[in-house]
Each structure stands twice: as structure tokens, then as C-alpha cells.
Amino acid sequence: MGKGDKRTKRGKIFAGSYGKTRQKPQTKNVPPKEGEEKAAKKGK
């Protein structure tokens, strides 16, 4: 139960993986403003 154990949070941090014990940080889904959305489409 330490850095070598991938089932623990510390082990997942050490291995750089995610799962039930260490979930990925949630990103806030903010809708873009009307002007920014149109500008982004023209950029392609």
C-alpha cells in the first residue's frame, strides 16, 4: 500500500494514471460568447 500499488491514490499519482480512486479533475463547460464562437469558426 504505497507508491507501487496502483489501487491507491498515491500509487495512481506515482504512475500518472486515473481511475475510481483518483478521478480526473472536472473541467467547467462554459459556453463561449456569441462573438467568440463566430470568430473561432472563421479561423479554420
CHARMM internal coordinates of N, CA and C (Angstrom, degrees):
IC EDIT
DIST 1 N 1 CA 1.4542
DIST 1 CA 1 C 1.5329
ANGL 1 N 1 CA 1 C 109.14
DIST 1 C 2 N 1.3128
ANGL 1 CA 1 C 2 N 114.79
DIHE 1 N 1 CA 1 C 2 N 79.11
DIST 2 N 2 CA 1.4592
ANGL 1 C 2 N 2 CA 119.03
DIHE 1 CA 1 C 2 N 2 CA 178.83
DIST 2 CA 2 C 1.5082
ANGL 2 N 2 CA 2 C 110.53
DIHE 1 C 2 N 2 CA 2 C -161.93
DIST 2 C 3 N 1.3182
ANGL 2 CA 2 C 3 N 115.54
DIHE 2 N 2 CA 2 C 3 N -143.40
DIST 3 N 3 CA 1.4689
ANGL 2 C 3 N 3 CA 120.28
DIHE 2 CA 2 C 3 N 3 CA -177.12
DIST 3 CA 3 C 1.5247
ANGL 3 N 3 CA 3 C 112.36
DIHE 2 C 3 N 3 CA 3 C -65.83
DIST 3 C 4 N 1.3124
ANGL 3 CA 3 C 4 N 117.64
DIHE 3 N 3 CA 3 C 4 N -30.07
DIST 4 N 4 CA 1.4605
ANGL 3 C 4 N 4 CA 120.75
DIHE 3 CA 3 C 4 N 4 CA -177.98
DIST 4 CA 4 C 1.5148
ANGL 4 N 4 CA 4 C 114.18
DIHE 3 C 4 N 4 CA 4 C -81.35
DIST 4 C 5 N 1.3361
ANGL 4 CA 4 C 5 N 117.43
DIHE 4 N 4 CA 4 C 5 N -13.31
DIST 5 N 5 CA 1.4609
ANGL 4 C 5 N 5 CA 121.92
DIHE 4 CA 4 C 5 N 5 CA -176.53
DIST 5 CA 5 C 1.5231
ANGL 5 N 5 CA 5 C 109.56
DIHE 4 C 5 N 5 CA 5 C -91.62
DIST 5 C 6 N 1.3319
ANGL 5 CA 5 C 6 N 116.85
DIHE 5 N 5 CA 5 C 6 N 107.98
DIST 6 N 6 CA 1.4698
ANGL 5 C 6 N 6 CA 121.13
DIHE 5 CA 5 C 6 N 6 CA -177.15
DIST 6 CA 6 C 1.5287
ANGL 6 N 6 CA 6 C 113.36
DIHE 5 C 6 N 6 CA 6 C -70.51
DIST 6 C 7 N 1.3247
ANGL 6 CA 6 C 7 N 117.69
DIHE 6 N 6 CA 6 C 7 N -9.08
DIST 7 N 7 CA 1.4654
ANGL 6 C 7 N 7 CA 120.28
DIHE 6 CA 6 C 7 N 7 CA 179.78
DIST 7 CA 7 C 1.5203
ANGL 7 N 7 CA 7 C 112.34
DIHE 6 C 7 N 7 CA 7 C -81.76
DIST 7 C 8 N 1.3297
ANGL 7 CA 7 C 8 N 117.69
DIHE 7 N 7 CA 7 C 8 N -18.17
DIST 8 N 8 CA 1.4574
ANGL 7 C 8 N 8 CA 121.04
DIHE 7 CA 7 C 8 N 8 CA -178.51
DIST 8 CA 8 C 1.5272
ANGL 8 N 8 CA 8 C 110.37
DIHE 7 C 8 N 8 CA 8 C -95.33
DIST 8 C 9 N 1.3279
ANGL 8 CA 8 C 9 N 115.66
DIHE 8 N 8 CA 8 C 9 N 160.96
DIST 9 N 9 CA 1.4625
ANGL 8 C 9 N 9 CA 120.99
DIHE 8 CA 8 C 9 N 9 CA -179.95
DIST 9 CA 9 C 1.5251
ANGL 9 N 9 CA 9 C 110.40
DIHE 8 C 9 N 9 CA 9 C -62.37
DIST 9 C 10 N 1.3208
ANGL 9 CA 9 C 10 N 117.11
DIHE 9 N 9 CA 9 C 10 N -42.94
DIST 10 N 10 CA 1.4698
ANGL 9 C 10 N 10 CA 121.19
DIHE 9 CA 9 C 10 N 10 CA -179.64
DIST 10 CA 10 C 1.5259
ANGL 10 N 10 CA 10 C 110.45
DIHE 9 C 10 N 10 CA 10 C -63.83
DIST 10 C 11 N 1.3267
ANGL 10 CA 10 C 11 N 117.13
DIHE 10 N 10 CA 10 C 11 N -39.76
DIST 11 N 11 CA 1.4617
ANGL 10 C 11 N 11 CA 121.17
DIHE 10 CA 10 C 11 N 11 CA 178.68
DIST 11 CA 11 C 1.5249
ANGL 11 N 11 CA 11 C 111.72
DIHE 10 C 11 N 11 CA 11 C -65.82
DIST 11 C 12 N 1.3331
ANGL 11 CA 11 C 12 N 116.84
DIHE 11 N 11 CA 11 C 12 N -36.73
DIST 12 N 12 CA 1.4541
ANGL 11 C 12 N 12 CA 121.11
DIHE 11 CA 11 C 12 N 12 CA 179.03
DIST 12 CA 12 C 1.5263
ANGL 12 N 12 CA 12 C 110.59
DIHE 11 C 12 N 12 CA 12 C -69.96
DIST 12 C 13 N 1.3249
ANGL 12 CA 12 C 13 N 117.24
DIHE 12 N 12 CA 12 C 13 N -38.52
DIST 13 N 13 CA 1.4685
ANGL 12 C 13 N 13 CA 121.13
DIHE 12 CA 12 C 13 N 13 CA 176.66
DIST 13 CA 13 C 1.5246
ANGL 13 N 13 CA 13 C 109.02
DIHE 12 C 13 N 13 CA 13 C -62.77
DIST 13 C 14 N 1.3237
ANGL 13 CA 13 C 14 N 116.96
DIHE 13 N 13 CA 13 C 14 N -44.09
DIST 14 N 14 CA 1.4674
ANGL 13 C 14 N 14 CA 122.45
DIHE 13 CA 13 C 14 N 14 CA -179.91
DIST 14 CA 14 C 1.5352
ANGL 14 N 14 CA 14 C 111.55
DIHE 13 C 14 N 14 CA 14 C -64.39
DIST 14 C 15 N 1.3423
ANGL 14 CA 14 C 15 N 116.55
DIHE 14 N 14 CA 14 C 15 N -40.29
DIST 15 N 15 CA 1.4637
ANGL 14 C 15 N 15 CA 121.47
DIHE 14 CA 14 C 15 N 15 CA -179.58
DIST 15 CA 15 C 1.5241
ANGL 15 N 15 CA 15 C 112.19
DIHE 14 C 15 N 15 CA 15 C -81.11
DIST 15 C 16 N 1.3406
ANGL 15 CA 15 C 16 N 116.69
DIHE 15 N 15 CA 15 C 16 N -18.31
DIST 16 N 16 CA 1.4595
ANGL 15 C 16 N 16 CA 120.90
DIHE 15 CA 15 C 16 N 16 CA -179.26
DIST 16 CA 16 C 1.5120
ANGL 16 N 16 CA 16 C 113.03
DIHE 15 C 16 N 16 CA 16 C 76.62
DIST 16 C 17 N 1.3339
ANGL 16 CA 16 C 17 N 116.98
DIHE 16 N 16 CA 16 C 17 N 31.31
DIST 17 N 17 CA 1.4568
ANGL 16 C 17 N 17 CA 120.63
DIHE 16 CA 16 C 17 N 17 CA -179.74
DIST 17 CA 17 C 1.5234
ANGL 17 N 17 CA 17 C 110.19
DIHE 16 C 17 N 17 CA 17 C -117.23
DIST 17 C 18 N 1.3342
ANGL 17 CA 17 C 18 N 114.98
DIHE 17 N 17 CA 17 C 18 N 168.82
DIST 18 N 18 CA 1.4585
ANGL 17 C 18 N 18 CA 121.51
DIHE 17 CA 17 C 18 N 18 CA -179.89
DIST 18 CA 18 C 1.5178
ANGL 18 N 18 CA 18 C 108.95
DIHE 17 C 18 N 18 CA 18 C -124.79
DIST 18 C 19 N 1.3214
ANGL 18 CA 18 C 19 N 116.34
DIHE 18 N 18 CA 18 C 19 N 164.07
DIST 19 N 19 CA 1.4570
ANGL 18 C 19 N 19 CA 121.41
DIHE 18 CA 18 C 19 N 19 CA 179.02
DIST 19 CA 19 C 1.5114
ANGL 19 N 19 CA 19 C 110.58
DIHE 18 C 19 N 19 CA 19 C 177.37
DIST 19 C 20 N 1.3310
ANGL 19 CA 19 C 20 N 115.80
DIHE 19 N 19 CA 19 C 20 N -152.52
DIST 20 N 20 CA 1.4653
ANGL 19 C 20 N 20 CA 121.52
DIHE 19 CA 19 C 20 N 20 CA -177.64
DIST 20 CA 20 C 1.5325
ANGL 20 N 20 CA 20 C 110.80
DIHE 19 C 20 N 20 CA 20 C -68.07
DIST 20 C 21 N 1.3195
ANGL 20 CA 20 C 21 N 116.44
DIHE 20 N 20 CA 20 C 21 N -40.00
DIST 21 N 21 CA 1.4685
ANGL 20 C 21 N 21 CA 120.11
DIHE 20 CA 20 C 21 N 21 CA -177.54
DIST 21 CA 21 C 1.5190
ANGL 21 N 21 CA 21 C 111.90
DIHE 20 C 21 N 21 CA 21 C -76.60
DIST 21 C 22 N 1.3321
ANGL 21 CA 21 C 22 N 117.19
DIHE 21 N 21 CA 21 C 22 N -33.93
DIST 22 N 22 CA 1.4680
ANGL 21 C 22 N 22 CA 121.98
DIHE 21 CA 21 C 22 N 22 CA 179.73
DIST 22 CA 22 C 1.5184
ANGL 22 N 22 CA 22 C 108.18
DIHE 21 C 22 N 22 CA 22 C -129.24
DIST 22 C 23 N 1.3203
ANGL 22 CA 22 C 23 N 115.35
DIHE 22 N 22 CA 22 C 23 N 96.02
DIST 23 N 23 CA 1.4542
ANGL 22 C 23 N 23 CA 119.89
DIHE 22 CA 22 C 23 N 23 CA -177.38
DIST 23 CA 23 C 1.5157
ANGL 23 N 23 CA 23 C 111.23
DIHE 22 C 23 N 23 CA 23 C -85.68
DIST 23 C 24 N 1.3336
ANGL 23 CA 23 C 24 N 115.87
DIHE 23 N 23 CA 23 C 24 N 153.78
DIST 24 N 24 CA 1.4604
ANGL 23 C 24 N 24 CA 121.33
DIHE 23 CA 23 C 24 N 24 CA 178.92
DIST 24 CA 24 C 1.5280
ANGL 24 N 24 CA 24 C 109.14
DIHE 23 C 24 N 24 CA 24 C -67.75
DIST 24 C 25 N 1.3447
ANGL 24 CA 24 C 25 N 117.34
DIHE 24 N 24 CA 24 C 25 N 144.58
DIST 25 N 25 CA 1.4586
ANGL 24 C 25 N 25 CA 119.44
DIHE 24 CA 24 C 25 N 25 CA 178.20
DIST 25 CA 25 C 1.5234
ANGL 25 N 25 CA 25 C 111.22
DIHE 24 C 25 N 25 CA 25 C -63.90
DIST 25 C 26 N 1.3179
ANGL 25 CA 25 C 26 N 115.98
DIHE 25 N 25 CA 25 C 26 N 135.58
DIST 26 N 26 CA 1.4550
ANGL 25 C 26 N 26 CA 121.29
DIHE 25 CA 25 C 26 N 26 CA -178.31
DIST 26 CA 26 C 1.5221
ANGL 26 N 26 CA 26 C 110.04
DIHE 25 C 26 N 26 CA 26 C -75.40
DIST 26 C 27 N 1.3381
ANGL 26 CA 26 C 27 N 116.28
DIHE 26 N 26 CA 26 C 27 N 131.70
DIST 27 N 27 CA 1.4631
ANGL 26 C 27 N 27 CA 120.27
DIHE 26 CA 26 C 27 N 27 CA 175.76
DIST 27 CA 27 C 1.5205
ANGL 27 N 27 CA 27 C 108.64
DIHE 26 C 27 N 27 CA 27 C -95.72
DIST 27 C 28 N 1.3113
ANGL 27 CA 27 C 28 N 115.53
DIHE 27 N 27 CA 27 C 28 N 138.35
DIST 28 N 28 CA 1.4595
ANGL 27 C 28 N 28 CA 120.05
DIHE 27 CA 27 C 28 N 28 CA -179.81
DIST 28 CA 28 C 1.5200
ANGL 28 N 28 CA 28 C 108.73
DIHE 27 C 28 N 28 CA 28 C -77.20
DIST 28 C 29 N 1.3244
ANGL 28 CA 28 C 29 N 116.45
DIHE 28 N 28 CA 28 C 29 N 125.07
DIST 29 N 29 CA 1.4527
ANGL 28 C 29 N 29 CA 122.05
DIHE 28 CA 28 C 29 N 29 CA -178.88
DIST 29 CA 29 C 1.5271
ANGL 29 N 29 CA 29 C 108.89
DIHE 28 C 29 N 29 CA 29 C -89.99
DIST 29 C 30 N 1.3287
ANGL 29 CA 29 C 30 N 115.80
DIHE 29 N 29 CA 29 C 30 N 90.67
DIST 30 N 30 CA 1.4571
ANGL 29 C 30 N 30 CA 121.33
DIHE 29 CA 29 C 30 N 30 CA -178.59
DIST 30 CA 30 C 1.5238
ANGL 30 N 30 CA 30 C 108.13
DIHE 29 C 30 N 30 CA 30 C -99.09
DIST 30 C 31 N 1.3298
ANGL 30 CA 30 C 31 N 118.09
DIHE 30 N 30 CA 30 C 31 N 121.96
DIST 31 N 31 CA 1.4674
ANGL 30 C 31 N 31 CA 119.29
DIHE 30 CA 30 C 31 N 31 CA 178.74
DIST 31 CA 31 C 1.5270
ANGL 31 N 31 CA 31 C 110.92
DIHE 30 C 31 N 31 CA 31 C -66.40
DIST 31 C 32 N 1.3390
ANGL 31 CA 31 C 32 N 118.29
DIHE 31 N 31 CA 31 C 32 N 137.94
DIST 32 N 32 CA 1.4632
ANGL 31 C 32 N 32 CA 120.27
DIHE 31 CA 31 C 32 N 32 CA -179.11
DIST 32 CA 32 C 1.5260
ANGL 32 N 32 CA 32 C 111.62
DIHE 31 C 32 N 32 CA 32 C -69.36
DIST 32 C 33 N 1.3128
ANGL 32 CA 32 C 33 N 115.55
DIHE 32 N 32 CA 32 C 33 N 156.90
DIST 33 N 33 CA 1.4649
ANGL 32 C 33 N 33 CA 120.59
DIHE 32 CA 32 C 33 N 33 CA 178.06
DIST 33 CA 33 C 1.5207
ANGL 33 N 33 CA 33 C 108.89
DIHE 32 C 33 N 33 CA 33 C -69.12
DIST 33 C 34 N 1.3296
ANGL 33 CA 33 C 34 N 117.11
DIHE 33 N 33 CA 33 C 34 N 159.38
DIST 34 N 34 CA 1.4616
ANGL 33 C 34 N 34 CA 121.35
DIHE 33 CA 33 C 34 N 34 CA -175.23
DIST 34 CA 34 C 1.5254
ANGL 34 N 34 CA 34 C 112.19
DIHE 33 C 34 N 34 CA 34 C -59.28
DIST 34 C 35 N 1.3214
ANGL 34 CA 34 C 35 N 118.47
DIHE 34 N 34 CA 34 C 35 N -42.61
DIST 35 N 35 CA 1.4541
ANGL 34 C 35 N 35 CA 122.17
DIHE 34 CA 34 C 35 N 35 CA -179.11
DIST 35 CA 35 C 1.5177
ANGL 35 N 35 CA 35 C 112.27
DIHE 34 C 35 N 35 CA 35 C -66.95
DIST 35 C 36 N 1.3228
ANGL 35 CA 35 C 36 N 116.89
DIHE 35 N 35 CA 35 C 36 N -38.47
DIST 36 N 36 CA 1.4620
ANGL 35 C 36 N 36 CA 121.37
DIHE 35 CA 35 C 36 N 36 CA -178.84
DIST 36 CA 36 C 1.5261
ANGL 36 N 36 CA 36 C 111.32
DIHE 35 C 36 N 36 CA 36 C -70.09
DIST 36 C 37 N 1.3214
ANGL 36 CA 36 C 37 N 116.93
DIHE 36 N 36 CA 36 C 37 N -35.70
DIST 37 N 37 CA 1.4553
ANGL 36 C 37 N 37 CA 120.94
DIHE 36 CA 36 C 37 N 37 CA -178.29
DIST 37 CA 37 C 1.5332
ANGL 37 N 37 CA 37 C 110.54
DIHE 36 C 37 N 37 CA 37 C -65.16
DIST 37 C 38 N 1.3138
ANGL 37 CA 37 C 38 N 117.74
DIHE 37 N 37 CA 37 C 38 N -42.86
DIST 38 N 38 CA 1.4636
ANGL 37 C 38 N 38 CA 122.06
DIHE 37 CA 37 C 38 N 38 CA -179.92
DIST 38 CA 38 C 1.5198
ANGL 38 N 38 CA 38 C 110.85
DIHE 37 C 38 N 38 CA 38 C -67.69
DIST 38 C 39 N 1.3294
ANGL 38 CA 38 C 39 N 117.01
DIHE 38 N 38 CA 38 C 39 N -38.77
DIST 39 N 39 CA 1.4625
ANGL 38 C 39 N 39 CA 121.70
DIHE 38 CA 38 C 39 N 39 CA 179.90
DIST 39 CA 39 C 1.5170
ANGL 39 N 39 CA 39 C 110.45
DIHE 38 C 39 N 39 CA 39 C -66.24
DIST 39 C 40 N 1.3317
ANGL 39 CA 39 C 40 N 117.47
DIHE 39 N 39 CA 39 C 40 N -35.78
DIST 40 N 40 CA 1.4649
ANGL 39 C 40 N 40 CA 121.23
DIHE 39 CA 39 C 40 N 40 CA -179.64
DIST 40 CA 40 C 1.5175
ANGL 40 N 40 CA 40 C 111.26
DIHE 39 C 40 N 40 CA 40 C -67.65
DIST 40 C 41 N 1.3235
ANGL 40 CA 40 C 41 N 117.65
DIHE 40 N 40 CA 40 C 41 N -36.49
DIST 41 N 41 CA 1.4656
ANGL 40 C 41 N 41 CA 121.24
DIHE 40 CA 40 C 41 N 41 CA -179.90
DIST 41 CA 41 C 1.5304
ANGL 41 N 41 CA 41 C 110.78
DIHE 40 C 41 N 41 CA 41 C -70.24
DIST 41 C 42 N 1.3203
ANGL 41 CA 41 C 42 N 118.10
DIHE 41 N 41 CA 41 C 42 N -35.41
DIST 42 N 42 CA 1.4616
ANGL 41 C 42 N 42 CA 121.50
DIHE 41 CA 41 C 42 N 42 CA -179.25
DIST 42 CA 42 C 1.5174
ANGL 42 N 42 CA 42 C 111.50
DIHE 41 C 42 N 42 CA 42 C -70.39
DIST 42 C 43 N 1.3310
ANGL 42 CA 42 C 43 N 116.72
DIHE 42 N 42 CA 42 C 43 N -24.73
DIST 43 N 43 CA 1.4587
ANGL 42 C 43 N 43 CA 121.40
DIHE 42 CA 42 C 43 N 43 CA -177.22
DIST 43 CA 43 C 1.5219
ANGL 43 N 43 CA 43 C 113.96
DIHE 42 C 43 N 43 CA 43 C -67.82
DIST 43 C 44 N 1.3047
ANGL 43 CA 43 C 44 N 118.21
DIHE 43 N 43 CA 43 C 44 N -21.02
DIST 44 N 44 CA 1.4798
ANGL 43 C 44 N 44 CA 121.05
DIHE 43 CA 43 C 44 N 44 CA -177.21
DIST 44 CA 44 C 1.4797
ANGL 44 N 44 CA 44 C 113.75
DIHE 43 C 44 N 44 CA 44 C -70.70
END
COOR INIT
IC SEED 1 N 1 CA 1 C
IC BUILD
